[in-house]
Amino acid sequence: MGSRANRVGERWNQMGYEEKSSVIQEEIKRVSKFPSNSVYAVHRLKVLNKINDLLSVQRTLSQEKELELLFTQLSL
């Protein structure tokens, strides 16, 4: 991963649960306004919903790493 991804990952790790949840909810609202036939929007919503699911449960170390990787790739 590049340095930008590292910065995003660090930012994610510094956020609390409420802030992470808020960021994801705002992005879901934003992407929901895209055309319903947009492949990009459909995929992004799937990723955002996966992140939301992982945020709402107690996670294993591998799930925590998956969550960090998903967030890093979103470029929020």
PyRosetta script that sets phi, psi and omega in degrees:
from pyrosetta import init, pose_from_sequence

init()
pose = pose_from_sequence("MGSRANRVGERWNQMGYEEKSSVIQEEIKRVSKFPSNSVYAVHRLKVLNKINDLLSVQRTLSQEKELELLFTQLSL")
pose.set_psi(1, 149.0)
pose.set_omega(1, -179.7)
pose.set_phi(2, -81.7)
pose.set_psi(2, 179.8)
pose.set_omega(2, -177.2)
pose.set_phi(3, -68.0)
pose.set_psi(3, -31.4)
pose.set_omega(3, 177.6)
pose.set_phi(4, -63.2)
pose.set_psi(4, -43.9)
pose.set_omega(4, 178.7)
pose.set_phi(5, -61.8)
pose.set_psi(5, -38.4)
pose.set_omega(5, 178.1)
pose.set_phi(6, -64.1)
pose.set_psi(6, -40.7)
pose.set_omega(6, 178.9)
pose.set_phi(7, -64.7)
pose.set_psi(7, -42.0)
pose.set_omega(7, 179.6)
pose.set_phi(8, -65.2)
pose.set_psi(8, -42.2)
pose.set_omega(8, 178.0)
pose.set_phi(9, -62.2)
pose.set_psi(9, -40.3)
pose.set_omega(9, 177.7)
pose.set_phi(10, -65.0)
pose.set_psi(10, -42.5)
pose.set_omega(10, 178.8)
pose.set_phi(11, -59.8)
pose.set_psi(11, -44.2)
pose.set_omega(11, 179.8)
pose.set_phi(12, -59.8)
pose.set_psi(12, -44.7)
pose.set_omega(12, -178.3)
pose.set_phi(13, -65.8)
pose.set_psi(13, -26.7)
pose.set_omega(13, -179.1)
pose.set_phi(14, -83.6)
pose.set_psi(14, -16.7)
pose.set_omega(14, -178.8)
pose.set_phi(15, -76.5)
pose.set_psi(15, 148.2)
pose.set_omega(15, 172.3)
pose.set_phi(16, -86.3)
pose.set_psi(16, 172.2)
pose.set_omega(16, -178.7)
pose.set_phi(17, -56.0)
pose.set_psi(17, -47.4)
pose.set_omega(17, -177.2)
pose.set_phi(18, -61.1)
pose.set_psi(18, -42.7)
pose.set_omega(18, -179.6)
pose.set_phi(19, -66.8)
pose.set_psi(19, -42.0)
pose.set_omega(19, 178.2)
pose.set_phi(20, -61.1)
pose.set_psi(20, -47.2)
pose.set_omega(20, -179.0)
pose.set_phi(21, -61.7)
pose.set_psi(21, -42.2)
pose.set_omega(21, 179.8)
pose.set_phi(22, -63.4)
pose.set_psi(22, -44.1)
pose.set_omega(22, 179.4)
pose.set_phi(23, -61.1)
pose.set_psi(23, -44.3)
pose.set_omega(23, -179.0)
pose.set_phi(24, -66.3)
pose.set_psi(24, -42.6)
pose.set_omega(24, 179.5)
pose.set_phi(25, -62.8)
pose.set_psi(25, -41.2)
pose.set_omega(25, 177.9)
pose.set_phi(26, -62.7)
pose.set_psi(26, -40.4)
pose.set_omega(26, 179.6)
pose.set_phi(27, -68.2)
pose.set_psi(27, -38.0)
pose.set_omega(27, 176.8)
pose.set_phi(28, -61.5)
pose.set_psi(28, -43.8)
pose.set_omega(28, 177.9)
pose.set_phi(29, -60.5)
pose.set_psi(29, -44.1)
pose.set_omega(29, -178.3)
pose.set_phi(30, -64.0)
pose.set_psi(30, -47.3)
pose.set_omega(30, -176.6)
pose.set_phi(31, -71.0)
pose.set_psi(31, -28.2)
pose.set_omega(31, 178.8)
pose.set_phi(32, -64.5)
pose.set_psi(32, -19.2)
pose.set_omega(32, 179.0)
pose.set_phi(33, -81.6)
pose.set_psi(33, -11.1)
pose.set_omega(33, 179.3)
pose.set_phi(34, -69.9)
pose.set_psi(34, 160.3)
pose.set_omega(34, 176.3)
pose.set_phi(35, -56.0)
pose.set_psi(35, 140.1)
pose.set_omega(35, -175.6)
pose.set_phi(36, -67.4)
pose.set_psi(36, -19.2)
pose.set_omega(36, 179.5)
pose.set_phi(37, -95.0)
pose.set_psi(37, 9.4)
pose.set_omega(37, 178.9)
pose.set_phi(38, -75.4)
pose.set_psi(38, 117.6)
pose.set_omega(38, 178.9)
pose.set_phi(39, -61.5)
pose.set_psi(39, -40.0)
pose.set_omega(39, 178.3)
pose.set_phi(40, -58.8)
pose.set_psi(40, -48.5)
pose.set_omega(40, -177.6)
pose.set_phi(41, -64.2)
pose.set_psi(41, -42.4)
pose.set_omega(41, 180.0)
pose.set_phi(42, -61.3)
pose.set_psi(42, -45.7)
pose.set_omega(42, 179.7)
pose.set_phi(43, -64.9)
pose.set_psi(43, -45.8)
pose.set_omega(43, -178.3)
pose.set_phi(44, -62.1)
pose.set_psi(44, -40.2)
pose.set_omega(44, 177.9)
pose.set_phi(45, -64.0)
pose.set_psi(45, -37.7)
pose.set_omega(45, 176.8)
pose.set_phi(46, -61.9)
pose.set_psi(46, -44.3)
pose.set_omega(46, 179.6)
pose.set_phi(47, -64.6)
pose.set_psi(47, -45.0)
pose.set_omega(47, 179.8)
pose.set_phi(48, -61.8)
pose.set_psi(48, -40.7)
pose.set_omega(48, 178.5)
pose.set_phi(49, -67.6)
pose.set_psi(49, -35.4)
pose.set_omega(49, 175.8)
pose.set_phi(50, -63.2)
pose.set_psi(50, -44.1)
pose.set_omega(50, 177.6)
pose.set_phi(51, -61.4)
pose.set_psi(51, -44.6)
pose.set_omega(51, 179.1)
pose.set_phi(52, -58.6)
pose.set_psi(52, -43.9)
pose.set_omega(52, 178.5)
pose.set_phi(53, -61.3)
pose.set_psi(53, -45.7)
pose.set_omega(53, -178.9)
pose.set_phi(54, -66.7)
pose.set_psi(54, -31.8)
pose.set_omega(54, 178.2)
pose.set_phi(55, -67.9)
pose.set_psi(55, -30.5)
pose.set_omega(55, -171.1)
pose.set_phi(56, -86.4)
pose.set_psi(56, -4.5)
pose.set_omega(56, -178.8)
pose.set_phi(57, -123.3)
pose.set_psi(57, 162.0)
pose.set_omega(57, 173.2)
pose.set_phi(58, -71.7)
pose.set_psi(58, 130.0)
pose.set_omega(58, -171.3)
pose.set_phi(59, -108.4)
pose.set_psi(59, 150.4)
pose.set_omega(59, 170.3)
pose.set_phi(60, -80.5)
pose.set_psi(60, 171.5)
pose.set_omega(60, 179.0)
pose.set_phi(61, -60.9)
pose.set_psi(61, -41.0)
pose.set_omega(61, 180.0)
pose.set_phi(62, -67.0)
pose.set_psi(62, -36.6)
pose.set_omega(62, 176.6)
pose.set_phi(63, -68.2)
pose.set_psi(63, -36.0)
pose.set_omega(63, 177.9)
pose.set_phi(64, -63.8)
pose.set_psi(64, -42.6)
pose.set_omega(64, 178.1)
pose.set_phi(65, -66.2)
pose.set_psi(65, -39.9)
pose.set_omega(65, 177.2)
pose.set_phi(66, -62.0)
pose.set_psi(66, -42.9)
pose.set_omega(66, 178.9)
pose.set_phi(67, -61.5)
pose.set_psi(67, -45.3)
pose.set_omega(67, 178.5)
pose.set_phi(68, -62.7)
pose.set_psi(68, -42.3)
pose.set_omega(68, 179.7)
pose.set_phi(69, -64.3)
pose.set_psi(69, -44.1)
pose.set_omega(69, 178.5)
pose.set_phi(70, -60.8)
pose.set_psi(70, -45.8)
pose.set_omega(70, -179.5)
pose.set_phi(71, -63.1)
pose.set_psi(71, -43.3)
pose.set_omega(71, -179.2)
pose.set_phi(72, -60.0)
pose.set_psi(72, -39.6)
pose.set_omega(72, -178.3)
pose.set_phi(73, -73.8)
pose.set_psi(73, -18.7)
pose.set_omega(73, -179.6)
pose.set_phi(74, -72.0)
pose.set_psi(74, -29.0)
pose.set_omega(74, -178.0)
pose.set_phi(75, 56.9)
pose.set_psi(75, 55.8)
pose.set_omega(75, 178.7)
pose.set_phi(76, -79.9)
pose.dump_pdb("model.pdb")
